[in-house]
């Protein structure tokens, strides 16, 4: 992590590492433009690396256009194909790749990272708020950091970001409300449940109950 290439990559300054969003560059023409560029030698490092994000969004024709290059890539070229839906990638592509499946990040690690960044960026946020973020992002570090970035605005407006601030920002439902619903169901309290549903319909989107 200390050589010039590592530092440039970490700072998103590397000329030899190119990230492409397949969702907005998914057609045959885009694939052909990419193929025209891959034959250029790396400038600073040993390899030129193309990261194609959401690769499952490529059209079948675009996949087939890339196939020949993926079969016989130039010796100094590496493709990294990233996707959350590998079943949508053509089997002819998958058979030519080394596959690495990433698991969700543990909640504890997400909380530690949020606290570390919050301290560095001087974002005032309490532990309960951090816990809500780490639970609601479902193991996605990028989603957690994106939510923390949004809360940084609140931090400048008040002394400390709280659990309720995060819940409000996400437009989601407080867990206490879900516990009350469960209690009403367990106790067959129809009246109480109707009252709760009425309150939810005013303050939240009802679909949040099942999320």
Secondary structure, 3 states (H helix, E strand, C coil): CCCHHHHHHHCCCCCCEEEEECCCCCCHHHHHHHHHHCCCCCCCCCCEEEEEECHHHCCHHHHHHHHHHHHCCCCCEEEEECCCCHHHCCHHHHCCCCCCCCCCCCHHHHHHHHHHHHHHCCCCECHHHHHHHHHHCCCCHHHHHHHHHHHHHHHCCCCCECHHHHHHHHCCCCHHHHHHHHHHHHCCCHHHHHHHHHHHHHHCCHHHHHC
